[in-house]
Amino acid sequence: MYLKFVDSRGLKYSELKSCFSVFGLKSKLQTLAASRQSLANIDAFDFIRSELENTARLQLGSAINTESNLTSKVFSNIATSLNINIAGYTSRFGPVHGFEQVDQFEHATLTS
């Protein structure tokens, strides 16, 4: 809902915080990260530079992904992508068990 609001404002990419611009430029950023082809990287970078002064078009369909289980790690990733400070929530994060972090928020979600 909040991303729809940001998208509806009609702001340019250069006027948005980076965390929101990423939602519109993600495919080109992925090309930069994954491609080993100079021409593809140059094209992607040129596209990003040229788009900064254009109206942002956020791709909302894949913006938020709970990965089917809202762990503290997933919650932190979502909050960061929306520029939400997680400091007020970390007291609910429990100890690390193995590779997954179990927390009170996750426990309440799974048991409610």
C-alpha positions as CSV (number, residue, x, y, z in Angstrom):
1,M,0.0,0.0,0.0
2,Y,2.8,2.4,0.9
3,L,4.7,1.6,-2.2
4,K,1.6,2.3,-4.3
5,F,1.4,5.7,-2.6
6,V,5.1,6.4,-3.4
7,D,4.6,5.3,-7.0
8,S,1.5,7.5,-7.3
9,R,3.4,10.7,-6.4
10,G,4.9,10.9,-9.8
11,L,8.4,11.7,-8.5
12,K,11.6,11.3,-10.5
13,Y,14.0,8.5,-9.6
14,S,16.5,11.2,-8.5
15,E,13.9,12.6,-6.1
16,L,13.3,9.2,-4.4
17,K,15.4,7.6,-1.7
18,S,17.6,4.9,-3.2
19,C,15.6,2.2,-1.5
20,F,12.5,3.2,-3.6
21,S,14.4,3.8,-6.8
22,V,15.7,0.2,-6.7
23,F,12.1,-1.0,-7.2
24,G,12.0,0.7,-10.6
25,L,15.6,0.0,-11.7
26,K,16.0,-3.5,-10.3
27,S,16.2,-5.4,-13.6
28,K,19.0,-3.1,-14.9
29,L,20.8,-3.4,-11.5
30,Q,20.6,-7.2,-11.8
31,T,22.1,-7.0,-15.3
32,L,25.0,-5.0,-13.9
33,A,25.5,-7.5,-11.1
34,A,25.2,-10.7,-13.2
35,S,26.5,-9.9,-16.6
36,R,30.1,-10.4,-17.7
37,Q,29.4,-8.7,-21.0
38,S,30.8,-5.2,-21.3
39,L,28.1,-4.1,-23.8
40,A,25.3,-5.3,-21.6
41,N,26.8,-3.6,-18.5
42,I,27.3,-0.3,-20.4
43,D,23.8,-0.4,-21.8
44,A,22.4,-1.1,-18.3
45,F,24.4,1.7,-16.7
46,D,23.5,4.2,-19.5
47,F,19.8,3.3,-19.0
48,I,20.1,3.9,-15.2
49,R,21.8,7.2,-15.7
50,S,19.3,8.4,-18.3
51,E,16.3,7.3,-16.2
52,L,17.3,9.3,-13.1
53,E,15.5,12.4,-14.3
54,N,12.4,10.6,-15.5
55,T,9.3,9.8,-13.6
56,A,9.8,6.7,-11.5
57,R,7.8,3.6,-12.4
58,L,8.1,1.2,-9.5
59,Q,7.6,-2.5,-10.2
60,L,5.3,-3.4,-7.3
61,G,4.5,-7.0,-8.2
62,S,7.7,-8.4,-6.8
63,A,8.5,-5.6,-4.3
64,I,7.7,-7.4,-1.1
65,N,8.4,-11.1,-0.6
66,T,7.9,-12.7,2.8
67,E,9.5,-15.9,1.5
68,S,6.5,-17.8,2.9
69,N,7.7,-17.3,6.4
70,L,8.3,-13.9,8.1
71,T,11.4,-14.5,10.1
72,S,13.3,-11.7,11.6
73,K,15.8,-11.9,8.8
74,V,13.1,-11.5,6.2
75,F,11.3,-8.8,8.2
76,S,14.6,-6.9,8.4
77,N,15.1,-7.1,4.7
78,I,11.6,-5.9,4.0
79,A,11.9,-3.0,6.5
80,T,15.2,-1.9,5.0
81,S,13.8,-2.0,1.5
82,L,11.1,0.5,2.7
83,N,13.6,2.7,4.6
84,I,12.1,1.6,8.0
85,N,14.5,1.7,10.9
86,I,14.4,-1.7,12.6
87,A,16.0,-0.6,15.9
88,G,12.6,-0.6,17.6
89,Y,11.9,-4.2,16.6
90,T,15.2,-5.9,17.3
91,S,14.3,-6.5,21.0
92,R,11.7,-9.0,19.6
93,F,14.4,-10.9,17.7
94,G,15.5,-14.0,19.6
95,P,18.8,-15.8,19.7
96,V,20.4,-17.3,16.6
97,H,19.7,-21.1,16.3
98,G,21.8,-22.7,13.5
99,F,21.4,-20.7,10.3
100,E,17.9,-19.4,10.9
101,Q,17.1,-16.7,13.4
102,V,14.0,-17.5,15.5
103,D,12.2,-14.7,17.1
104,Q,9.1,-13.9,19.1
105,F,7.4,-12.3,16.1
106,E,7.9,-15.4,14.0
107,H,6.8,-17.6,16.9
108,A,3.6,-15.6,17.3
109,T,2.9,-15.8,13.6
110,L,3.4,-19.5,13.5
111,T,1.3,-20.3,16.6
112,S,-1.5,-17.8,16.2
